[in-house]
Amino acid sequence: MATPRQRNAGQGQRRARGPQDIMSVLARAVREVEAGAQTGRVSPTLRTKFQAVALLAREERSRVRGDATISESQRAELLKRLDGIGTILARTAASDTSLMSLLGENAVISDGAKELKRKMMSATGAELEEEPEVVAEPTPTSRAAERQVVPKSVITRQLANPFVVPDFSAAESQKVQARRLGTWELLQPLLNAFERAAGGASACMDLPDPYVDSNYVPAGLELMRHQSQLVDAASDGHRTFLLADEPGLGKTAQALLAAQAAKAYPLLVVVPNVVKTNWAREAETWTPRHKATVIHGDGDNIDGFADIVIVNYEVLDRHVGWLGDLGFRGMVLDEAHFIKNKSSQRSQHVLELSDRIRSRTARPLLMALTGTPLINDIDDFLAIWEYLGWIDSKKPRAELMHALEETGLTPVDPGFYPAARNAVIDLGIVRRRKIDVAADIPARRIADIPVELDDEAGRSIKEAERQLAKRMVARYESALATRKEGITVEGIDHELVRRVATWEREDSSSKTDENVFSMMRRIGQAKAGLAADYTAQLAHSVGKVVFFAKHIDVMDTAEATFDKRGIKYISIRGNQGTTARQKAIDAFTNDPDVAIAVCSLTAAGVGLNLQAASNVVLAELSWTDAEQTQAIDRVHRIGQAEPVTAWRIIASQTLDPKIAELIDSKAGLAARALDGSDEELSDSTDLQLEALVALLTEALSA
């Protein structure tokens, strides 16, 4: 009678080892690992054996699950034994948490672990193939490995199921099948499609008529129509969204309910630090059946079994390792324009996490939330599109490439651009404006309040501006004098003006002379008292007011003014903890005696709800329209019952009016790309350069 080994050998060359043999090898090796770890510090040799056992056990689990030649009872028994091996490995890792990094799907496999794994397989009689040599490139995770942590509660979760098998069923569909467009560079034409091919149409995918299941919305709460549409799209199976609704239209609630509709748990939410607490509150409000946990610092107090994990960009580098291995089925990126600089560490970590989630989960829910997706340039789209999986660093991915191929057009055809724009929008761009979808939200307006700086500080600023203009005029005239013969330009040579302004900007960092940034800061300091006086008068006549400034000394001046007048205020600054910040916001919202919120544009300009006020004072100008808009929309949002007015304090006869004009001109960028506006964009998106150009042009015209 044939032995089990002989019977297996008679089934062909599909597999030359028997499952019992590999189980024996694994069981012996894992006991050696466990015993070695109990003797003290884990040695490099033991780490190698730990990783080799983990890799082989994972491969064996996949083989057993897919082996059609064994019975269900045999499969159950083998999986049970593999679970036992996994539990021993996880228990060992709990005694030395550095071992957890060896269990990750993206863990670097050492040469020693590869060789030991081959020896263990050889001991079972397996026929081994030659392994190709792979040169691994450093990743953001590996470079920052020394900073990374694994919270204890996460280890507990991993102990409960140490080998979560990834779902690679969607991998084949992600292969790009480029035909006609295979040799074309397509990313720049796609950007151009948004910059110039709007044709008056807003950038919003087709959304279903609202039919939100009442089970999605907690009792006592109600969604607006535009919010219901997005949740229903997720319920219908759509899985990627660039949710670019104007600030104040309830993107947080839409994202949380979309995750619930898509059953995208566990859900990872990456947010700015200032809104972590608010996201946890919103999750408790809108999805109370799904526990949310917030990562602070090393994450010592998080709930490893929570459905929603909230982490801020600033500590992402410490947690990117275990976050990538947890098995998230969805990811939400709040204020997604934070990743526009792809070379930054936080952008690289975000892109790595989304890539790992897509590689492990079939059709995960990926959402990018931002009311201001374009800060300075149309190129700001690229990082967000890559996060969503629509493109990689060089070309469109499969779904978008297929849609572009289906147009039958190439970038030389004029019709390509509107068709390409629609193809990207259909992947999940959702953009709604308040004026279109929230008629019950009152109007918003920006009013400029000119002030005169007639003190010594004001005179000093005006003199510094004159010296800067004089310096550039001299440089311009010198360039004209040395110009080659035969080049003649009537009037002001605007091309040379721009070159001179560029030289001035580039040289300013190495000079002690005044530059645009330093003068704008001095202007902010000089008008701080005037802005505070106006805010105090406004609070006396209309009620609560939000005061925004860029610099701490301007906030200090304002608060000193309010103290002298006996006006009660709260302060929101970047150095506050989340608890103190939320306490201040609650006081401003609920205490009728708190008249003013003094806020940092950086710390309070995103994510916060300050709609208890309907008046905003902008004591200093920002360098982008997006930053200004975000600040105003802390007040102008769903739930606001009064018309909102933002009062910009403008120092007359200084650079202030020029900067305000330039900021307003840049407001057309998002309008043109997303809202279908025909408004022309300025030639440059660098406000500092444009301010220098304006200053020099004015001086030459005088």
Salt bridges, closest charged atoms under 4 A:
ASP21 OD2 - ARG5 NH2 3.35
GLU32 OE1 - LYS49 NZ 2.57
GLU34 OE1 - ARG31 NH1 2.99
GLU34 OE2 - ARG91 NH2 3.02
GLU59 OE2 - LYS117 NZ 3.01
GLU60 OE1 - ARG15 NH2 2.95
GLU60 OE1 - ARG17 NH2 3.31
GLU60 OE2 - ARG63 NH2 2.99
ASP67 OD2 - ARG63 NH1 2.67
GLU72 OE2 - ARG75 NH1 2.51
ASP83 OD1 - ARG61 NH2 2.29
GLU105 OE2 - ARG58 NH1 3.37
GLU131 OE2 - ARG118 NH1 3.96
GLU172 OE1 - LYS175 NZ 3.20
ASP209 OD1 - ARG225 NH2 3.60
ASP245 OD1 - ARG432 NE 2.69
ASP298 OD1 - ARG318 NH1 3.00
ASP307 OD2 - HIS290 ND1 2.84
ASP317 OD2 - ARG147 NH1 2.43
ASP325 OD1 - ARG356 NH2 2.86
GLU335 OE1 - HIS337 NE2 3.59
GLU352 OE2 - ARG356 NH1 3.09
ASP355 OD1 - ARG358 NH2 3.32
ASP355 OD1 - ARG397 NH2 3.84
GLU386 OE1 - LYS342 NZ 2.56
ASP392 OD2 - LYS395 NZ 3.14
GLU405 OE1 - ARG180 NH1 3.73
GLU406 OE2 - ARG179 NH2 4.00
ASP436 OD2 - ARG433 NE 2.98
ASP448 OD1 - ARG648 NE 2.76
GLU456 OE1 - ARG459 NH2 3.30
GLU463 OE1 - ARG466 NH2 2.95
ASP493 OD2 - ARG483 NH2 2.63
GLU495 OE2 - ARG499 NH1 3.49
GLU504 OE2 - ARG471 NH2 2.81
GLU504 OE1 - ARG475 NH1 3.87
ASP507 OD2 - ARG475 NH2 2.57
ASP513 OD2 - ARG471 NH1 3.79
GLU514 OE2 - ARG522 NH1 2.32
ASP533 OD1 - ARG565 NH2 2.82
ASP553 OD2 - ARG521 NH2 3.54
ASP556 OD1 - ARG573 NH2 2.77
GLU559 OE1 - ARG573 NH2 3.02
ASP586 OD2 - ARG281 NH2 2.97
ASP591 OD2 - LYS568 NZ 3.16
GLU620 OE1 - HIS551 ND1 2.78
GLU627 OE1 - LYS550 NZ 3.29
ASP633 OD1 - LYS434 NZ 2.51
ASP633 OD2 - ARG444 NH1 3.50
ASP633 OD1 - HIS636 ND1 3.63
ASP656 OD2 - LYS527 NZ 2.47
ASP664 OD2 - ARG648 NH2 3.01
ASP675 OD1 - ARG431 NE 2.83
GLU680 OE1 - ARG672 NH1 3.61
ASP686 OD2 - ARG505 NH1 2.04
GLU690 OE2 - ARG498 NH1 3.26
GLU698 OE1 - LYS658 NZ 3.48
